[in-house]
């Protein structure tokens, strides 16, 4: 009998799947021209985070519709609604950071997000609405499961001489996400998951890892193309 908790099993699967994401992240954060591409990273994160509240509420609604006959949905509906409240206005924080380092608010809001980001988020809606809303735990585990530390963020800023205003939201998340992570994994461990639901959560996590990797690659590739053209 496998005695591992749901959260430990999921974290083990994520560790096996994330080396490519970690490698691209390392390329990004150690980039010689990080100052030039950093606004693109903030835009990417804003594109993701602006969907958080609506995605969580959509998953909560889907769970509520199943609650009478589904014990997993019955347990997660309130958790998703609570987490949606916690995530409210985080996209506004990132938008303020972009503006503080020279971005234009209206241009950021009008700009088209990348296909990688659209696929990252869009798949979560599909799985939550048409398969099972518990899928979102895989996505959340990737986005919130391994937050940057304050020391790491301070080191990046100092090395690349980046403005503190661009890091305000990341600093807040460095403080908030450990709590969100622990709360999420505790909730996951209480769920009476079926084998199929566990597989769905892992699929959601793997998809998130793949498309976050693609989104970071897009930023790095775009910068290489711009420098070749100049």
C-alpha positions in Angstrom: 0.0 0.0 0.0 1.3 3.5 -1.0 1.4 5.5 2.2 2.4 8.8 0.6 0.0 11.7 1.0 -1.6 13.2 -2.1 0.6 16.3 -1.8 3.8 14.4 -1.4 2.9 12.2 -4.4 2.1 15.3 -6.5 5.3 17.1 -5.5 7.3 14.0 -6.4 5.8 14.0 -9.9 6.4 17.8 -10.3 10.1 17.3 -9.4 10.4 14.7 -12.1 8.8 16.9 -14.7 10.3 20.4 -13.9 14.0 20.2 -14.9 13.3 21.9 -18.3 11.4 24.7 -16.6 14.2 25.1 -14.0 16.8 25.2 -16.8 14.9 27.9 -18.7 14.3 29.9 -15.5 18.0 29.8 -14.7 18.8 31.1 -18.2 16.3 33.9 -17.7 17.3 35.0 -14.2 21.1 34.9 -15.1 20.7 36.5 -18.5 23.3 39.2 -19.2 20.6 41.5 -20.4 18.0 40.8 -17.8 17.1 44.4 -17.4 16.0 44.5 -21.1 13.7 41.4 -20.8 12.5 41.8 -17.3 9.4 43.9 -18.3 8.4 41.1 -20.7 8.5 38.7 -17.7 6.2 41.0 -15.7 3.9 41.2 -18.7 3.8 37.4 -18.9 3.0 37.1 -15.2 0.3 39.8 -15.5 -1.2 37.8 -18.4 -1.4 34.8 -16.2 -2.4 36.4 -12.9 -5.2 38.5 -14.4 -7.1 35.2 -15.0 -6.6 33.9 -11.4 -9.8 35.1 -9.8 -12.1 34.3 -12.7 -10.5 30.8 -13.0 -10.9 30.0 -9.3 -14.5 31.2 -9.3 -15.3 29.2 -12.4 -13.8 26.1 -10.8 -15.7 26.9 -7.6 -19.0 27.1 -9.6 -18.3 23.8 -11.3 -17.5 22.2 -8.0 -20.7 23.6 -6.4 -22.8 22.1 -9.3 -21.4 18.7 -8.5 -21.4 19.0 -4.7 -24.6 17.0 -3.9 -23.2 13.9 -5.5 -19.4 14.3 -5.4 -17.5 14.4 -2.1 -14.4 15.9 -3.6 -16.3 18.8 -5.2 -18.1 19.4 -1.9 -14.8 19.9 -0.2 -13.1 22.2 -2.8 -15.8 24.7 -3.7 -15.3 26.9 -0.6 -11.6 26.5 -0.8 -11.5 27.9 -4.4 -13.8 30.8 -3.4 -11.6 31.7 -0.4 -8.5 31.5 -2.6 -10.1 33.7 -5.2 -10.6 36.4 -2.5 -6.9 36.1 -1.6 -5.9 36.6 -5.2 -8.1 39.6 -5.8 -6.2 42.7 -7.2 -2.9 40.8 -7.6 -3.0 41.6 -11.3 -3.4 45.3 -10.4 -0.2 45.0 -8.3 1.7 43.7 -11.3 0.3 46.4 -13.5 1.4 49.0 -11.1 4.9 47.5 -11.1 5.0 47.6 -14.9 4.0 51.2 -14.9 6.5 52.1 -12.2 9.4 50.8 -14.4 8.2 52.7 -17.5 5.3 50.7 -19.0 2.1 52.2 -20.3 -1.0 50.9 -18.4 -3.4 51.1 -21.4 -0.9 49.4 -23.7 -0.3 46.5 -21.3 -4.1 45.9 -20.9 -4.6 46.1 -24.7 -1.6 43.9 -25.6 -2.3 40.3 -26.8 -1.0 37.6 -24.4 1.2 34.9 -25.9 -0.3 31.6 -27.2 1.7 29.8 -24.5 0.0 31.7 -21.8 -3.4 31.4 -23.4 -2.9 27.6 -23.6 -1.6 27.5 -20.0 -4.7 29.1 -18.6 -7.3 27.9 -21.2 -6.6 24.2 -20.5 -7.4 24.8 -16.9 -10.8 26.1 -17.7 -11.5 23.1 -20.0 -10.5 20.6 -17.4 -12.3 22.4 -14.5 -15.6 22.8 -16.5 -15.6 19.6 -18.6 -13.7 17.0 -16.6 -13.4 17.8 -12.9 -12.6 21.1 -11.0 -10.1 19.3 -8.8 -7.7 19.6 -11.8 -6.8 23.1 -10.7 -4.8 21.8 -7.8 -2.1 20.7 -10.3 -1.9 24.2 -11.8 -1.8 25.9 -8.3 0.9 23.5 -7.1 3.2 24.6 -10.0 2.4 28.4 -9.7 2.5 28.6 -5.9 4.4 25.5 -4.8 7.9 26.8 -5.0 8.0 30.5 -4.5 11.1 32.6 -4.8 12.6 33.7 -1.5 13.2 37.3 -0.4 17.0 36.5 -0.5 16.8 35.3 -4.0 14.9 38.3 -5.2 17.2 40.7 -3.4 20.2 38.9 -5.0 18.8 39.2 -8.5 18.0 42.9 -8.0 21.5 43.6 -6.7 23.3 41.6 -9.4 21.4 43.2 -12.3 20.8 46.6 -10.7 17.1 46.4 -11.3 14.6 48.9 -9.8 12.9 47.8 -6.6 9.5 49.0 -7.9 9.5 46.1 -10.5 9.8 43.5 -7.7 7.1 44.7 -5.4 4.5 42.1 -6.4 7.1 39.3 -6.3 8.2 40.4 -2.9 4.6 40.2 -1.7 4.3 36.7 -3.2 7.5 35.6 -1.6 5.8 36.4 1.7 2.3 35.1 0.8 2.8 32.0 -1.3 4.4 29.8 1.4 1.1 30.1 3.3 -0.9 29.6 0.2 1.2 26.5 -0.7 0.8 25.0 2.8 -2.9 25.7 2.8 -3.3 24.2 -0.7 -1.4 21.0 0.1 -3.3 20.6 3.4 -6.6 20.8 1.5 -5.4 18.4 -1.2 -4.4 15.8 1.5 -7.9 15.9 2.9 -9.6 15.0 -0.4 -11.0 11.5 -1.1 -9.4 11.4 -4.6 -10.0 8.6 -7.1 -7.1 7.4 -9.2 -8.5 9.2 -12.2 -8.6 12.5 -10.2 -5.0 12.1 -9.1 -4.0 11.6 -12.7 -5.9 14.7 -13.8 -4.2 16.8 -11.1 -0.8 15.5 -12.3 -1.7 16.2 -16.0 -2.7 19.8 -15.0 0.7 20.2 -13.3 2.6 18.8 -16.2 0.8 21.1 -18.7 1.5 24.1 -16.5 5.2 23.2 -16.4 5.4 22.7 -20.1 3.6 26.0 -21.0 5.5 28.1 -18.4 8.7 26.8 -20.0 7.3 27.8 -23.5 6.4 31.2 -22.2 9.8 31.9 -20.8 11.4 30.5 -24.0 9.3 33.0 -26.0 10.8 35.9 -24.1 14.4 34.6 -24.5 13.9 33.9 -28.3 12.3 37.3 -28.9 15.3 39.0 -27.3 17.7 37.0 -29.4 15.8 37.9 -32.5 15.8 41.6 -31.6 19.5 41.7 -31.0 20.2 39.9 -34.3 18.0 42.4 -36.2 19.7 45.4 -34.5 
